[in-house]
Amino acid sequence: MRLLIAGGLFQITTFGFYRFWLITKLRRHLWSNTQIDGEAFEYTGTAKELLIGFLIALAILGPIYIAYAILGIVLEEKYAFASVPLVIAMYVLAHFGSYRARRYRASRTVFRGIRFWMTGSGWPYAVRAILWDVATVLTLGLALPWAMASLERYRMRNTYFGSIQGDFAGTGWSLFKRGWWIWVLGLAGLVSLAALIVVLTKLSPGRDRTVLQAIVVLLILAGMVLLPLALAILTRWRIDGLRFGDVTAASRFRARTYYGLFFKLVFSSLGFLLTFGIVAGLLGILSAGVFKEAMTAAGGLSWLSIGAGLLVAIGYLVALLGLGVLQRYFLGRGLWAAIVGSTTIANLPSIDAAVAAGQPAGVLGEGLADALDFNVGL
């Protein structure tokens, strides 16, 4: 927690620039506290690498954003249509960047003095992921288990621990059997909501906004119930399918752990916001009179107004800092610890024959992940 708070404060004072160092420190903390048979992992990445990757990504994305801005001006009357190429480009780069980011993190992970590394290209992976996304949409989500199995198999078969190749034994059918009822409930819920919209809008045409608000609330509640279950099933399935030679993994992770962490985050966030609001309100009341008198004496707008604006901005940043710290503590470190603590590794001596191989991957993937604001954090 102390690392997160200090890192958050440094991010505020450096206008977010410190995040590269914070992410590096968090990864080193988590990797070094993750042990198998008493031996810890090591993270060898540096903040400088993350910074360079981010700058390279900006150099790639910059022309795309400029072209989009020009296109929006030229096609002012069709601005919505003009945004389609940008969305498609970002979508493709997101898949490409996610694979390259995984390559980077794997090649900066060392165990027993031997690094993990990956082969394969981000572009074939992106094409594969896009095709599976299309299949998932066309089948109303039914193809999702097979999509996840295919993509995870591609990633793992291109992942090595030294000279030992990884693999993934999980199948789409095994994942579907574990979570088919979630898909059925989700589909039934969407169909029911669609029917409800049609019925209510016809009966009460003037209440579209109320209907929409009710639907949003229902979707949020349904997500709070079903999402932890789905994530727990997915986590166990992924860990159970991991292979490195004869080394296998088994997970005892349960949905109640997700629920516990999620509700700890929710209630701690509410408590923080309530406390922050009370403190900020009291400070505002106490300083209002003094500020008013100072404003009157200064003849209206002055440096006091600027100072007040800065205080409001700082308060806003502090609130975001607090929520960010809680999110990383519970759903970052807490979830990591829960998953690691519920995982069992078998046949570990079989990797004694592994020899060093592979080279560190480039930093472009991590840079894209940061610049596009996806797959970032740990």
C-alpha positions in Angstrom: 0.0 0.0 0.0 2.8 2.4 0.9 4.4 1.8 -2.6 1.1 2.6 -4.3 0.4 5.8 -2.3 4.0 7.1 -2.8 3.8 6.2 -6.5 0.5 8.0 -6.9 1.8 11.1 -5.2 4.8 11.2 -7.5 2.5 10.7 -10.5 0.6 13.9 -9.5 3.7 16.0 -9.0 5.2 14.7 -12.3 1.9 15.0 -14.2 1.8 11.2 -14.8 5.4 10.9 -16.0 6.3 8.8 -12.9 4.0 6.0 -14.0 6.7 4.1 -15.9 8.8 3.9 -12.7 5.7 2.9 -10.6 4.7 0.1 -12.9 8.3 -1.2 -12.9 8.5 -1.2 -9.1 5.1 -2.9 -8.8 6.1 -5.6 -11.2 9.4 -6.2 -9.4 7.4 -6.4 -6.1 4.9 -8.9 -7.4 7.4 -11.1 -9.3 9.9 -11.3 -6.4 7.0 -12.3 -4.0 5.8 -15.0 -6.4 7.6 -18.2 -5.5 7.6 -21.8 -6.7 9.1 -24.4 -4.4 10.8 -21.5 -2.5 12.4 -19.9 -5.6 11.2 -16.5 -6.7 10.7 -15.0 -10.1 12.6 -11.9 -11.2 11.4 -9.0 -13.3 14.3 -7.4 -15.3 12.4 -4.7 -17.2 13.2 -1.0 -16.6 11.3 2.2 -16.5 13.5 3.6 -19.3 12.3 0.8 -21.6 8.7 1.6 -20.8 9.3 5.3 -21.5 11.0 4.5 -24.8 8.2 2.2 -25.9 5.6 4.8 -25.1 7.5 7.5 -27.1 7.8 5.1 -30.1 4.1 4.3 -29.8 3.3 8.1 -29.8 5.4 8.5 -33.0 3.3 5.8 -34.6 -0.1 6.9 -33.4 0.6 10.6 -33.9 0.2 10.6 -37.7 -2.9 8.5 -37.3 -4.5 11.1 -35.0 -3.4 13.9 -37.3 -4.9 12.1 -40.4 -8.1 11.6 -38.4 -8.3 15.3 -37.5 -7.8 16.3 -41.1 -10.3 13.8 -42.3 -12.8 15.1 -39.8 -12.4 18.7 -41.1 -12.7 17.6 -44.7 -15.7 15.4 -44.1 -17.3 17.7 -41.5 -20.8 16.7 -42.6 -20.0 13.0 -42.3 -17.9 13.3 -39.1 -19.3 10.1 -37.6 -18.3 8.1 -40.8 -14.9 9.7 -40.7 -14.2 8.2 -37.3 -14.6 4.6 -38.6 -11.1 4.3 -40.0 -9.6 5.5 -36.7 -11.7 3.0 -34.7 -10.6 0.2 -37.0 -7.0 1.2 -36.8 -7.1 1.4 -33.0 -8.9 -2.0 -32.8 -6.2 -3.7 -35.0 -3.4 -2.1 -33.1 -4.9 -3.1 -29.8 -4.7 -6.8 -30.7 -1.2 -6.4 -32.2 0.0 -4.5 -29.1 -1.5 -7.0 -26.6 0.6 -9.8 -28.2 3.8 -7.7 -28.3 3.2 -6.5 -24.7 3.1 -10.1 -23.6 6.3 -10.9 -25.5 8.0 -8.0 -23.7 6.8 -9.1 -20.2 7.7 -12.7 -20.9 11.2 -11.8 -21.9 11.7 -9.7 -18.8 10.6 -12.6 -16.5 13.4 -14.8 -15.1 13.1 -18.0 -13.0 16.2 -19.9 -11.8 18.4 -17.7 -13.9 16.6 -18.6 -17.1 14.3 -16.2 -19.0 11.0 -16.8 -20.6 10.7 -15.6 -24.2 8.3 -15.7 -27.1 8.3 -16.2 -30.8 5.6 -15.4 -33.3 4.4 -12.1 -34.7 1.8 -9.7 -33.5 0.2 -9.3 -36.9 -0.9 -13.0 -37.4 -2.2 -13.0 -33.9 -4.2 -9.8 -34.6 -5.7 -11.4 -37.7 -6.6 -14.5 -35.8 -8.1 -12.5 -33.0 -10.2 -10.3 -35.3 -11.6 -13.3 -37.2 -12.5 -14.9 -33.8 -14.2 -11.6 -32.8 -16.3 -11.6 -35.9 -17.3 -15.3 -35.3 -18.1 -14.4 -31.7 -20.4 -11.5 -32.7 -22.1 -13.6 -35.4 -22.8 -16.4 -33.0 -24.0 -14.1 -30.2 -21.1 -15.1 -28.0 -21.3 -18.8 -28.5 -17.9 -19.0 -30.2 -16.2 -17.2 -27.4 -14.8 -20.3 -25.5 -13.3 -21.6 -28.7 -11.9 -18.2 -29.5 -10.2 -18.0 -26.1 -8.8 -21.5 -26.5 -7.4 -20.9 -29.9 -5.8 -17.6 -28.9 -4.4 -18.9 -25.7 -3.0 -22.0 -27.5 -1.3 -19.7 -30.0 0.3 -17.6 -27.3 1.5 -20.5 -25.2 2.9 -22.5 -28.1 5.0 -19.5 -28.9 6.1 -19.1 -25.3 9.3 -20.7 -24.0 11.1 -21.2 -20.7 14.6 -21.3 -21.9 14.7 -24.3 -24.3 11.3 -25.7 -23.1 8.3 -24.9 -25.2 5.0 -24.0 -23.6 1.6 -25.4 -24.5 -2.0 -25.0 -23.6 -4.2 -28.1 -23.0 -7.5 -26.3 -22.4 -10.2 -26.6 -25.1 -13.2 -24.5 -26.1 -15.5 -27.3 -25.2 -14.1 -27.7 -21.7 -14.6 -23.9 -21.1 -18.1 -24.0 -22.5 -19.1 -26.9 -20.2 -17.9 -24.9 -17.2 -19.7 -21.7 -18.1 -22.5 -22.5 -20.6 -25.2 -21.5 -18.1 -23.6 -18.0 -17.9 -23.9 -17.6 -21.7 -27.6 -18.8 -21.5 -28.4 -16.4 -18.7 -26.7 -13.5 -20.5 -28.4 -14.2 -23.8 -31.8 -14.6 -22.1 -31.2 -11.4 -20.2 -30.4 -9.4 -23.3 -33.5 -10.8 -25.1 -35.7 -10.0 -22.2 -34.3 -6.5 -21.9 -34.8 -5.9 -25.7 -38.4 -7.1 -25.4 -38.9 -4.9 -22.3 -37.6 -1.8 -24.2 -40.0 -2.5 -27.1 -43.0 -3.0 -24.8 -42.4 -0.1 -22.4 -41.6 2.4 -25.2 -44.8 1.5 -26.9 -46.9 1.8 -23.8 -45.1 4.9 -22.5 -43.5 6.7 -25.5 -42.5 9.7 -23.3 -40.6 7.7 -20.8 -37.7 6.6 -23.0 -35.1 8.1 -20.7 -36.5 6.5 -17.6 -36.6 3.1 -19.3 -33.0 3.5 -20.4 -31.9 4.4 -16.9 -33.7 1.3 -15.5 -32.0 -0.9 -18.1 -28.6 0.5 -17.3 -29.1 -0.2 -13.6 -30.3 -3.8 -14.4 -27.2 -4.4 -16.6 -24.9 -3.1 -13.9 -26.5 -5.4 -11.2 -26.4 -8.4 -13.6 -22.7 -7.7 -14.3 -21.9 -7.5 -10.6 -23.4 -10.9 -10.1 -22.2 -12.7 -13.2 -18.9 -11.2 -14.0 -17.0 -12.5 -10.9 -18.4 -16.0 -11.7 -17.3 -15.8 -15.3 -13.8 -14.5 -14.4 -13.3 -17.2 -11.8 -14.2 -19.9 -14.3 -12.0 -18.4 -16.9 -9.0 -18.0 -14.5 -9.2 -21.7 -13.4 -9.5 -22.9 -16.9 -6.5 -20.9 -18.1 -4.3 -22.0 -15.2 -5.4 -25.7 -15.5 -4.4 -25.7 -19.2 -0.9 -24.3 -18.8 2.0 -26.6 -19.8 5.8 -26.3 -20.0 7.1 -29.6 -21.0 5.9 -32.0 -18.3 5.2 -29.2 -15.8 1.4 -28.7 -15.2 -0.6 -26.3 -13.2 -3.9 -26.7 -11.2 -6.0 -23.9 -9.8 -8.3 -23.9 -6.7 -9.4 -20.3 -7.3 -13.1 -19.7 -6.4 -15.6 -17.1 -7.4 -16.1 -16.0 -3.8 -12.5 -14.7 -3.8 -13.5 -12.4 -6.7 -16.6 -11.3 -4.9 -14.6 -10.6 -1.7 -12.1 -8.5 -3.5 -14.7 -6.7 -5.6 -16.9 -5.8 -2.6 -13.8 -4.7 -0.6 -12.9 -2.4 -3.5 -16.5 -1.0 -3.7 -17.0 -0.4 0.0 -13.5 0.9 0.6 -13.9 3.3 -2.4 -17.3 4.5 -1.0 -15.7 5.0 2.4 -12.8 6.9 0.9 -15.1 9.2 -1.1 -17.3 9.8 1.9 -14.4 10.7 4.1 -12.8 12.8 1.4 -16.1 14.6 0.7 -16.6 15.4 4.4 -13.0 16.7 4.9 -13.2 18.7 1.7 -16.6 20.1 2.7 -15.4 21.1 6.1 -12.3 22.8 4.7 -14.4 24.6 2.2 -16.8 25.9 4.8 -13.9 27.0 7.1 -12.1 28.8 4.3 -15.1 30.3 2.6 -15.4 33.3 4.9 -11.7 34.1 4.8 -11.6 33.7 1.0 -14.6 36.0 0.6 -13.1 38.7 2.7 -9.8 38.4 0.8 -11.6 38.6 -2.5 -13.4 41.7 -1.4 -10.2 43.4 -0.2 -8.4 42.5 -3.4 -11.2 44.0 -5.5 -12.6 40.8 -7.1 -10.7 38.3 -9.3 -7.1 37.9 -8.2 -4.4 35.4 -7.5 -6.7 34.0 -4.8 -9.1 32.8 -7.5 -6.3 31.1 -9.2 -5.2 29.5 -5.9 -8.8 28.3 -5.3 -8.9 26.8 -8.7 -5.6 25.0 -8.1 -6.9 23.6 -4.8 -10.0 22.2 -6.5 -7.8 20.6 -9.2 -5.5 19.1 -6.5 -8.5 17.8 -4.6 -9.8 16.2 -7.8 -6.4 14.5 -8.4 -6.2 13.3 -4.8 -9.6 11.7 -5.2 -8.5 9.9 -8.3 -5.2 8.9 -6.6 -7.1 7.4 -3.7 -9.4 5.4 -6.0 -6.5 4.3 -8.1 -4.6 3.1 -5.1 -7.5 1.1 -3.9 -8.1 -0.4 -7.3 -4.5 -1.5 -7.7 -4.4 -2.8 -4.2 -7.5 -5.0 -4.3 -7.8 -6.0 -8.0 -4.1 -5.7 -8.7 -2.0 -7.1 -5.9 -4.9 -8.7 -4.1 -6.1 -10.7 -7.1 -2.5 -11.6 -8.1 -1.9 -13.0 -4.6 -5.1 -14.9 -4.5 -4.5 -16.5 -7.9 -0.9 -17.4 -7.0 -1.9 -18.7 -3.6 -4.5 -21.1 -5.1 -2.3 -22.5 -7.8 -0.4 -25.8 -7.5 2.6 -26.7 -9.8 3.4 -30.3 -10.5 6.4 -32.0 -12.0 8.7 -29.0 -11.5 11.9 -31.1 -11.6 11.3 -31.8 -15.3 12.5 -28.3 -16.2 15.9 -28.9 -14.6 17.1 -29.7 -18.1 16.1 -26.3 -19.5 19.0 -24.2 -20.9 19.0 -20.4 -21.5 17.7 -19.3 -24.9 15.9 -16.5 -26.6 16.5 -12.7 -26.6 14.7 -9.8 -24.9 11.7 -8.6 -26.9 11.3 -5.0 -28.1 9.3 -2.4 -26.2 6.8 -1.4 -28.9 4.0 -3.6 -27.5 4.2 -2.1 -24.0 4.3 1.4 -25.5 1.1 0.7 -27.5 -0.6 -0.7 -24.5 0.2 2.5 -22.5 -0.6 4.9 -25.3 -3.9 3.2 -26.2 -4.8 2.9 -22.5 -5.4 -0.9 -22.6 -3.8 -3.9 -20.9 -1.8 -1.6 -18.7 -1.0 -1.6 -15.0 0.8 -4.8 -13.9 
